[in-house]
Amino acid sequence: MASRSNRLVVPEAREAMNKFKMEAASEVGVNLKQGYNGNLTSREAGSIGGQMVKKMIESYENGLK
């Protein structure tokens, strides 16, 4: 059985990742608050993650130019 975790490889990046997540949530219109967000629907949580991935890909592509 595979171990599941969401630990960051660089723990010092936690604050930046939280800020990034809040920005992505704002961009897709999801009201994300600091701390526990267990009241989010799967659709809302997925839209935040999807927006984060989209922004990471855009950033990578811009770095290639």
C-alpha positions as CSV (number, residue, x, y, z in Angstrom):
1,M,0.0,0.0,0.0
2,A,1.4,3.4,-1.0
3,S,2.0,6.0,1.6
4,R,0.0,9.2,1.1
5,S,1.2,12.5,2.3
6,N,1.1,16.1,1.2
7,R,4.4,17.0,2.9
8,L,6.5,19.6,1.0
9,V,9.9,18.7,-0.1
10,V,11.1,22.1,1.0
11,P,9.2,22.8,4.3
12,E,10.3,26.5,4.1
13,A,8.0,26.8,1.0
14,R,4.8,26.2,3.0
15,E,4.0,30.0,3.4
16,A,4.5,30.6,-0.4
17,M,2.3,27.5,-1.3
18,N,-0.4,28.7,1.1
19,K,-0.3,32.2,-0.6
20,F,-0.4,30.5,-4.0
21,K,-3.4,28.4,-3.0
22,M,-5.3,31.5,-1.7
23,E,-4.6,33.4,-5.0
24,A,-5.8,30.5,-7.1
25,A,-9.0,30.2,-5.0
26,S,-9.6,33.8,-5.4
27,E,-9.2,33.6,-9.2
28,V,-11.8,30.8,-9.5
29,G,-14.2,32.5,-7.1
30,V,-13.9,30.0,-4.2
31,N,-14.1,31.4,-0.7
32,L,-11.0,29.8,0.9
33,K,-10.1,30.7,4.5
34,Q,-7.0,30.1,6.5
35,G,-7.0,26.8,8.4
36,Y,-9.7,24.1,8.0
37,N,-11.7,24.1,4.7
38,G,-13.5,20.8,5.0
39,N,-16.7,22.5,4.0
40,L,-15.5,22.8,0.4
41,T,-17.2,20.7,-2.3
42,S,-15.0,18.4,-4.4
43,R,-15.8,20.7,-7.4
44,E,-14.4,23.7,-5.5
45,A,-11.3,21.9,-4.2
46,G,-10.7,20.6,-7.7
47,S,-11.0,24.0,-9.3
48,I,-8.4,25.4,-6.9
49,G,-6.0,22.6,-7.6
50,G,-6.7,22.9,-11.4
51,Q,-6.0,26.6,-11.3
52,M,-2.7,26.0,-9.4
53,V,-1.6,23.5,-12.0
54,K,-2.6,25.8,-14.9
55,K,-0.5,28.6,-13.4
56,M,2.5,26.4,-12.8
57,I,2.4,25.2,-16.4
58,E,2.1,28.8,-17.7
59,S,5.0,29.8,-15.5
60,Y,7.1,27.0,-16.8
61,E,6.2,27.8,-20.4
62,N,7.1,31.4,-19.9
63,G,10.5,30.3,-18.5
64,L,11.2,28.4,-21.7
65,K,10.9,31.5,-23.8
